[in-house]
């Protein structure tokens, strides 16, 4: 029986203003980290708000970064995202960008190092970082966003800013500001989330050589068997026949494919196989169910790996990710809505601010399947897709920019999100310096600055 929702009237109150800044970034994930650095580059007063106790977002849950390389093997994400990787690599906490027949390019990172390096780089940039502070509301003057309300152990406070960048991944700020948003496909269905987990004592060489030498036994999706014979660190996507056998033997497995990502540390493997359909990443009750169900799923997935997959015979559990990896929630409706044809037709835009090449990659909202479609090369991400309708002084970067459900499945991976963050940060800085709304900046000048600072745009 559905519980009746009661309501109360919250009394009006005067909120203290914790700070007033030039640019405020809300969300400290891949796009937010880079956006804040870009905005602060020439001395503006920039702050970043994050609700968790650490920075990095989905960079910290065991996923590799996808999207630095294009379908032709060339590097298409450079600039500040590359500097972040360079800093990690200096600590042996990031791999090189590795061509991958399935994912174009993969870059392995050490989650714990990401947390420290992100903090260091933001502090060096002069960004004021505030953790443990949840976004709770907006300060509006007509259609103009003037600041946000945060909630923390200190209570309710306001943070005012000339320009705000929504890097929440869920379009939280845009949604609360009254910007139009959409969620899911035509039926409201969203791609299911995954709770990553990590295993130790895995014989990754045994795993890769079994695949390389016995291609008929170990079916791998789209990835040539030779790839596994040449790479000590890799992603396995497939082994469908082994999953089928395990299911026939009575194990309950939520996916049709085995997805294993080797870690940077010897013997470590991250597993991307939990899957909970019907989770709404904007609803805490739904997220709670997702966490619970995903943790239940880990038991049989672990049994499957140990019993059926070569190299996992002596594996042991190390850790689960600190939160569910959410693939999809809200998207803004912006000045331009990127669509499926833009991806597959490799559309060029006059206002391009980033280049991506990751395929359409839809984990079906219902069932356990996944669909991939490649364009053959790169496509542009236009500045207009970062600009929401009906709200001024707000930019959006990351997976919640203005796209269709299908196009979002391509631009959602972390390297393009980082590139969008750089563009949004530089655009916000230009808006403040020129005294205009971010929707009114000179995009040609933004493109010039991006190129001058090392970012990649198609010639």
N, C-alpha and C positions, 0 to 999 in steps of 0.2 A: 504494500500500500504506500502510495506516495505521501511523503511527509508535507504537511501544510507549512508553507514558508511564512513565518510571522515577520513583522518589521517593527523597527523602533525609529524614533527621530533622534538623530545625533545633534546635540546642541551646538550652535555656532560657537567657534572659539578663535582666539587670536593665536596664530602660529608664529613661533620664532623663525627668523630667516637664518639658517645655519651659514650660508655663504651665497655670494653673488659673483658669478664668473662670466667670462666671455663665451666659452663653449662648454656645454655639459654633455658628457657621453653617458648614457644609461645602459649598462650591461658590459661586463668585462670579459666577453668571449673573444673569438678570433677577430671579428670585425671591430669590436669595441677597443681592444688593445691597440690596434693599428690606427683607428680613427683618432684616438686621444693623442697618440704620438704625432700624427700629421697635423692636428689642429694646434698643438703646442710648439711646433717646430721653430717659429720665429718669435716666441716670447709671450704669446697670449696667455691669459689666465684660464686654464683648462682643468676641469674636474671630471672624474669618472666614478660612478656609483655602481656598486655590485652587491647583490644580496648574500652571496656566499662568503665563505671565509678565505677564498683564494681566487686568483685570476686564471683565465684560460678557457673556461667553459668546456666545449666539446673537445678541445685540445688535450684535456686531462682525463679522458675516460677510456683511453686505450685504442682509439681509432688512429689510423694513419691519416696524414693530410693528403687529400686527393685534389688534383687539378693544377699543380704547378706546371705540368707539361701538357702540350696540345696533342691532338691526334696524329700530327706529323712528327712528334718526338721533340719539337722545339719548346723552349721555356717561354711561357706566355704570362706568368705572374712573376713580377720582379719588384723593384722598389723597396718600400719598407717591409713587406712580407718576407722578402728574401733576406733582409738584414736581421730579421727576427730568427730565421733559420740559421743564418751564419753564426749568430750568438750562441744558439743551442749547439751547433756543430763544433764550436770551439771547446765545448765541454763534453764532446762525444755523446751528446744528447739528441742528435738528429742525424739521419742518414743523408746521402745525396738524393737528388730527385731521380727515382728509378723508373724507366719506361715499363709500363705494364700493359699487356695486350687487352686487358679487360677494363682497367681503370685509367688508362692513358699514362698517368704517372702517380707513383706513391712516394711519400716522404715519411719515414718513420720518426717519431719523436718520443722522448721519455717524459711521461706525464708529470712526474714530480719536478723535473727540471723546468718544464714550461711555467709552473707556478712561480718559481723563484725568478726566472729570467724576465717574465712579463712584469713583475713588480719592479725589478731593477731598472728595466728600460723606461718604464713610465716615470719612476722617480728621477732618473737622469734627464728626462725630457721636461721635468718641472710640473708634471701632472699631479694634481692633488687627488689621491686615491682614497675612497671611503668604502670600506667593506662592511659587512653586517648591516647594510642599510637597504631596506626593500622599497621599491617604487610603490607608492600608494595612491597617487592622484596627480592632478594637473592644476596649474595656475593659469587661467585664461583671461584675456581681455578681448572680447569679441571672438574673432577667429585667430587671434594671435596668441601663440603659446609663450608664456612669459617665464615659466619655471615648472618645477614639479614638487610634489609633496612626498616626503620619505617617512618611513616608520622604522624605528629602531628601539633599542633598549632605552634610548634617551627620550622616547616619545615621538610625537609627530612634529615635523619641521618642514620648512620650505627651502628649496634651493632655486635661486633665480639665475637665468642665463639669457644672453642675447640670441644664441642659437643652441638648439638641443638636437642631439643625434640619438635616435632610437636604435640601439644595438641589442635589444632584448631577445631577438630571435622570434618573438611572439607578437611583435607590433604592439606591445603593451601601452607605450606612451601614445602612439598614434591612435589606438583604439579609444583610450580614455579621453583623448583630445577631441574626439568627434570626427576624426578622419574615417572615411568609409573603408571597411575591411571585408575580406572574404575568408572562408576557411573550408579547405577540403575540395573534393570534386563536386560534380553536379548534385550528388546525393549527400554532400557534407562529409563523405568518408575521407579520412586522412591516412597517410602512410603510417604503419604501426611503429612504435618505438622499440628499442633494444636495450637491455641492460648488459653491458659488456662485462666480461670477467676474465681473469688472468690465471694461467696455470704455469707452474714451474716444473723443472725436471723433465722437459719434453725433448725427445731426441729429434730435433728438427731436420738433421741431415738424413735420418732414416725416413722421415716423412717425405722429404723432397725427392729422395732417390727412388722410393717406392713408386712415386707418381711418374718420375722421369723414365724409369725402366719398365714399368708395367702399365702402359697407357690403356690397355684394354680392360684392366681391372679397376683402375681409378679414374673415373670420368671427371674431367674438370672443364667447367664452362668456358669455352672460347680461348682458354690459355694454352698455347702449345706446350707439349710435354717437355720439349727441350729447355724451356724457360726455367723449369724447376731444377734441371741438371746444372745450371750455370749460376744460380743465385742462392746464397746461404740465408738471406732474409727475403721473405716473399709473402704473398697472400695466396691461400688456397680458396677457391670458390667452386664447389662442385661436390664430388664424391657422392653423387645421388644414389648410386647403386648400394653403397654401404649404408646410407640412411634408410633406404628401402628395406634392406635386410634387417636392420635393427628394429624398424617398425613392425616387420613381420614377426620378429622375436618378442614383441610385446612392449618395447620402449615407446614412450610418448614424446615425440619430437615435434616442435612447432614449425619447423621449416623444411623445405625440400632439399636444401643445399647445406653442405658443411662450409663454414666460413672461418678460416683460421688466419690470423695475422701474426707472424713471428715478431717477437720483441727485439729491441736492441741488445738486451742482455742475453747471454747464452742460455739456452734451455727454456726461455720464456715464450709463451704464446698467448695472445689475446683472442678470445672467442666471441664472435658476433653471430650468435644463433638463437638467443631468446627473442621472442616476438609476441607482442600482446596486441591483438586487434581491438579496435574500438576505444582506444585511449584518447581522451581529449586533453591535450597538454595545457589547456587554459583552465582546467577544473581540478582543484586539489583532491577531491574524492576520487576522480577518475585516475589521476596520477598515482594515488595511493594504491588503488587496485592494480595498476600496472606494475608497480614495484613488487607487490606481493606475488602476483601471478608469475612475473619474470623470475623471481627467486625460487619459486616452486619448480619452474622449468629447468633450472640449472642442474638439478639432481640427475635427471635422465640424460641430459646432454653430456654431463661429465661421465656417466656410465657408458654412454655410446662411444665417446672418444677413447676411453681406456680400453674398451673391449674390441672395438672394430677398426680403429684408425691407427696405422703403423706409426710408432714413435711416441704414442701417448701411454704405453703400457705402465710406466712408473710415474705418471704425472701426478702432481698434487696441487690443490687449490691454493692460490696466493691471495687474491683479493677480488672483490667486485667493484665496479665503477661507483663513484660517489653519487651518481644520479642516473636516471634513465636517459638514454640518448634519443632525443625527440627529433624526428625527421620533418615534421610538418605541423604547423598550427595556423595562426592568422597570417594573411598577406594584406598589405595595404592595396587600395585602388589608387594608383598614382596618375601622373600626367601622361604616362604611357604604360600599357599593360603588355609585358613581354609574353609571347605565346609560342606554342609548339613549332609553328612555321619559322619563327625567328631563329630558333635553335637549329632545326634541320636544314633550313635554307641558308644558314650561315650569314644572317642579315648584318649589314653594316649600318651604323647609325652616325649621323653627323655629330651627335652629342655623346659619342662613346666615351666612357670613363674607365672601362676595364674590358679585358678580353678573356673569354672562357672557352673551354672545349669539352668539358665533361658531358657525357651522353644523357639523354632522357633516361632516368633510372627510377622507375616507380615500383616500390614494394607495395603490392596490391592491398588496399584497405580491407578486403575480404579474402580469406584463404591464405595460402602460404607462398604464393608465387611472386615473381619479379620480372619486369619487362625492361629491357635495355634497347635503346635506338641511338645509333651514332650518326653524326652529321658528316663525318669525314674530315673536318677541319675545325676552325675556330668560329666563334660568333661574338658579337659585341654586346655589352651591357650598357644601355643608355642612361644618362644622368636623369632624364625625366622619370625613370622608374624608381628613383630614390626620393622623389618629391611627392608627398601625399596630396590628395585633393582636400580642399576646405580648411586646411590648417596652415598658417604661416609660421616661419621660424623653426621648422622641424624638417630634418632629413632622416631617412631610414637606410640602414645598411645591414647586409646579411640576408638570411633566407626569407625574411618577411618583406622584401621589396615587392614592387608591383609586377606580378606575373600571374599567369594562369596556374592551375594545379599541376598541369603537365610541365610547363616551363620551369616551375619551381623545383621539380625533381632533378633538373640539370644544374641550376645555379646554386643549389643549397650546400654544396660541399665546401670545405673550409678554405681552400686557396682563393677561389673567387670571392668568398665572403671577406677575406682579409683585404683583397684588392678593392672591393667596394668600400671597406672601412677607410682605406687611404684616401680614396676619392671624396668620400663624405667629409672626412676631417679637413682636407684641403679646401673643399668648397665652403665649409663652415667658417674657416679662417678668412677666406676671401670675402665672405659676406660681412663679417665683423669689421675687417679692415676697410671695406668700401662703404659701410653703412647702408647695406641693402639687405633685403630678405634673401635667404639662400636660393629661393626659387628664381631670383632675378639676376644671379651672378652671370658673368660672361664665361660661358662654358669653353669657348676657344682658349681663353686665358687659363682656365683650369687644366685643359688638356696640355697646354704648353708647360705648365708647372709640373704636371705628372711626368711628362717626358723628361724634363730637365732634372727631375729628382730620381730618375732611373726606372720609372714604371714602364710597362709595355703597352702600347696601343698599336693596332694594325696600321702599317704604312699605307 
